[in-house]
Amino acid sequence: MLQSRGYDTAYIGKWHMGEDNDEPRPGFNWFVTHKGQGKYFDTEFNINGRERQVVKGYYTTVVTDMAEEWLQRDRGGKPWCLMVGHKAPHSFYYPEPKYEHVFDNVRIPNHYVFVVPELYPMVGDYILATANGGTAMPFVGLARAAFEEAMTYCKQRVQGGKLLCEHQLVQRKLFDMFIKVESARQLSRAVVGYNSVALPPVSRYGVAAKVYCTQTSFEVASDAVQLFGGYGLSKEFLVEKLFRDARASMIEDGANDVLALAGSRSLIDSFI
């Protein structure tokens, strides 16, 4: 939108939505990024689609220098918008060598302690419970979106002389998708409602919601792709993006397999 209004627009740094695609994205006059997560040192950047270049140095410094260089360009009074994406918040963490030992001798007074060691287990459970419960909700929405896209398509697409939705196997698949969406919705709602008033919130419920709802979103999105046929793999259709996001949901905020182990430990320890 800003570009269409006459702004000079740029994005420099970690895009985080490209994985193996580092080509310039729409809406930016200048776009510099890289494939995947990038590296803390000596990252290969795609410079506005013109060339790929390994830029020596620490990521934060390199990207900041690129941003400052772009800002210094003469735009003749034209308004501008610059977005910068840094890698530094992402593990595993590696500081620039000159800052590697800057905090070695720093001591924090006790009155600044946010959580005392005795409460670490409880706070850890609180984070597991609330973060995972919160993650479950948007992916229930994704599952519902995939279901609605599939339903709309099946009520429009004609195959074998009749609408897709009039074929019995398609009807069964659509209803199975509906069951999955609604069961995930109810679990997510129940867990978030319970953990919002429980002190402390129960981590295994939050984990259960995250694991179940993200797995459901993947299954429903996969079914939607199946119903779209070859179109389901085309970037022109929303289900392709929903499917990719649903797959990522089973990794982000903790891989489901690992989270399930944490949830199982909590379940075993609590079982009487």
C-alpha atoms as one frame of an Amber mdcrd trajectory, in Angstrom:
protein
   0.000   0.000   0.000   2.772   2.472   0.918   4.592   1.734  -2.320   1.443
   2.466  -4.318   1.133   5.786  -2.451   4.562   6.912  -3.632   6.748   5.736
  -0.755  10.248   4.425  -1.324  10.053   1.052   0.445  12.725  -1.404   1.541
  13.157  -4.592   3.517  16.597  -5.674   4.730  17.390  -8.757   6.805  15.689
 -11.958   7.875  12.373 -12.425   6.101  11.541 -15.690   7.899   8.777 -16.612
   5.467  10.873 -17.625   2.504  12.757 -20.749   3.569  14.411 -21.648   0.235
  12.932 -18.651  -1.588  14.924 -15.455  -1.137  13.560 -13.601  -4.150  12.266
 -10.009  -3.722   8.708  -9.732  -2.416   5.979  -7.443  -3.790   5.640  -4.008
  -2.244   9.340  -3.230  -1.841  11.560  -1.159  -4.108  14.643  -2.584  -2.398
  14.668  -6.081  -0.920  17.672  -7.787   0.649  17.290 -11.138   2.404  18.603
 -14.699   2.403  17.417 -18.267   2.373  16.183 -19.927   5.553  17.380 -18.786
   8.947  20.605 -17.182   7.778  23.827 -17.386   9.778  25.255 -15.256  12.541
  28.459 -14.892  10.533  29.086 -14.499   6.799  25.519 -14.859   5.496  24.815
 -15.102   1.777  22.330 -12.351   0.849  20.199 -11.942  -2.243  20.719  -8.282
  -3.126  17.406  -7.130  -4.568  17.258 -10.093  -6.947  20.367  -8.900  -8.801
  23.074 -11.046  -7.233  23.819 -13.322  -4.300  26.732 -12.235  -2.189  28.360
 -13.598   0.959  28.804 -10.565   3.183  31.572 -11.052   5.707  30.864 -10.100
   9.293  28.398 -10.453  12.144  24.753 -10.524  11.053  23.493  -7.651  13.218
  26.314  -5.349  12.165  26.024  -6.272   8.486  22.250  -5.745   8.305  22.454
  -2.488  10.276  25.154  -1.190   7.920  22.987  -2.121   4.923  20.025  -0.300
   6.464  22.088   2.825   7.167  23.447   2.776   3.619  19.903   2.633   2.213
  18.762   5.461   4.493  21.537   7.718   3.221  20.340   7.523  -0.378  18.967
  10.658  -1.990  15.225  10.327  -2.532  14.462  13.945  -3.371  12.112  14.425
  -0.440  10.133  11.300  -1.244   8.580   9.591   1.846  10.044   6.246   2.781
   9.504   3.120   4.829  12.289   0.766   5.867  11.771  -2.593   7.622  14.744
  -4.350   9.216  14.697  -8.016  10.262  17.432  -9.085  12.689  18.503 -12.641
  13.429  19.863 -11.877  16.915  16.697 -12.916  18.856  16.887 -16.430  17.378
  18.747 -19.350  18.937  21.278 -20.666  19.035  22.727 -17.361  20.221  26.182
 -16.211  19.194  27.360 -12.719  20.124  29.757 -10.662  18.113  33.266 -11.558
  19.381  33.937  -8.099  20.804  30.844  -8.445  23.036  31.345 -12.096  23.983
  32.462 -11.403  27.570  30.800  -8.046  28.188  28.510  -9.451  30.918  31.034
 -11.791  32.569  31.438  -9.674  35.695  27.935  -8.244  35.883  25.986  -9.075
  39.014  22.257  -8.335  39.338  20.985  -7.271  42.796  18.489  -9.615  44.422
  15.735  -7.016  44.423  15.712  -7.132  40.606  15.043 -10.871  40.516  11.743
 -11.541  38.795  11.449 -15.207  39.712  13.302 -16.841  42.591  14.784 -20.312
  41.934  12.202 -22.004  44.140   9.483 -20.917  41.723  11.223 -21.993  38.514
   9.163 -25.203  38.117   5.879 -23.382  38.639   6.789 -20.580  36.221   7.957
 -23.144  33.683   4.598 -24.868  33.918   2.831 -21.516  33.620   4.696 -20.725
  30.394   4.006 -24.180  28.956   0.335 -23.939  29.844  -0.384 -20.434  28.572
   1.900 -20.288  25.533   0.751 -23.624  24.162  -2.895 -22.926  24.877  -2.507
 -19.619  23.076  -0.805 -21.275  20.109  -3.668 -23.727  19.718  -6.300 -21.061
  19.056  -5.072 -19.505  15.798  -4.521 -22.921  14.264  -8.086 -23.893  15.007
  -8.868 -20.816  12.925  -6.537 -22.073  10.202  -8.296 -25.435  10.196 -11.651
 -23.695   9.888 -10.344 -21.572   7.016  -9.105 -24.684   5.186 -12.478 -26.348
   5.724 -14.357 -23.324   4.390 -12.090 -23.077   1.336 -12.678 -26.754   0.600
 -16.430 -26.494   1.098 -16.685 -23.460  -1.182 -14.632 -25.165  -3.883 -16.616
 -28.399  -3.699 -19.873 -26.478  -4.128 -18.519 -24.838  -7.307 -16.354 -27.460
  -8.987 -18.091 -29.876 -11.368 -16.538 -33.304 -11.802 -18.130 -36.348 -13.446
 -21.158 -34.339 -14.459 -22.052 -33.079 -10.980 -20.719 -30.881  -8.220 -17.913
 -32.343  -6.141 -20.028 -31.955  -3.009 -22.600 -34.349  -4.484 -20.106 -37.238
  -4.552 -20.526 -39.413  -1.469 -16.819 -39.863  -0.673 -16.350 -36.103  -0.864
 -19.319 -35.624   1.460 -17.738 -38.016   3.953 -14.404 -36.208   3.807 -16.042
 -32.818   4.309 -17.940 -34.080   7.334 -14.804 -35.628   8.816 -13.082 -32.259
   8.391 -15.988 -30.556  10.142 -15.763 -32.993  13.084 -12.032 -32.345  13.457
 -12.455 -28.569  13.363 -15.243 -28.551  15.931 -13.511 -30.961  18.310 -10.337
 -28.879  18.148 -12.356 -25.721  18.730 -13.988 -27.149  21.839 -10.722 -28.462
  23.292  -8.947 -25.176  22.675 -11.765 -23.157  24.205 -12.029 -25.422  27.239
  -8.284 -25.383  27.908  -7.886 -21.634  27.573 -10.953 -21.032  29.729  -9.744
 -23.428  32.434  -6.134 -22.220  32.497  -7.187 -18.577  32.593  -8.589 -19.091
  36.108  -6.519 -22.018  37.417  -3.613 -21.144  39.728  -1.278 -22.419  38.619
  -2.510 -23.268  35.102  -2.086 -26.917  34.131   0.672 -27.390  31.581  -0.509
 -30.771  30.263  -3.814 -29.216  29.200  -2.046 -26.440  27.317   0.273 -28.945
  25.653  -2.656 -31.202  24.764  -4.433 -28.290  23.090  -1.374 -27.243  21.118
  -0.496 -30.750  19.948  -4.071 -31.711  19.062  -5.109 -28.436  17.407  -1.975
 -28.060  15.288  -2.154 -31.707  14.224  -5.807 -31.169  13.363  -5.006 -28.045
  11.350  -2.456 -30.034   9.348  -4.867 -32.901   8.698  -7.720 -30.608   7.675
  -5.473 -28.495   5.454  -4.121 -31.680   3.874  -7.667 -32.865   3.192  -8.435
 -29.483   1.638  -5.448 -29.820  -0.698  -6.695 -33.300  -1.617 -10.118 -31.945
  -2.539  -8.600 -29.183  -4.647  -6.536 -31.728  -6.548  -3.626 -30.229  -8.480
  -4.932 -26.737  -7.759  -4.229 -27.339  -4.084  -0.486 -27.134  -4.768  -0.744
 -23.869  -6.686   0.241 -20.651  -4.927  -2.771 -19.010  -6.558  -5.016 -20.810
  -4.070  -5.158 -20.054  -0.345  -5.135 -23.723   0.673  -1.512 -24.028  -0.467
  -0.441 -21.406   2.051  -2.708 -22.798   4.759  -1.150 -26.222   4.286   2.390
 -24.837   4.602   1.497 -22.840   7.715  -0.260 -25.835   9.259   2.827 -27.992
   8.791   5.007 -25.360  10.426   2.614 -25.176  13.388   3.680 -28.637  14.517
   7.237 -27.355  14.943   6.912 -23.768  16.114   6.679 -23.015  19.831   8.047
 -26.505  20.426   7.898 -29.600  18.237   4.789 -31.619  18.996   6.714 -34.826
  19.719   8.864 -33.098  22.335   5.928 -31.226  23.860   3.997 -34.479  24.131
   6.831 -35.912  26.217   6.616 -32.939  28.582   2.849 -33.314  28.763   3.193
 -37.028  29.428   5.624 -36.396  32.278   3.154 -33.994  33.858   0.344 -36.511
  33.377   2.299 -39.392  34.924   3.437 -37.326  37.904  -0.100 -36.117  38.609
  -1.852 -39.446  38.192  -3.082 -40.989  41.445
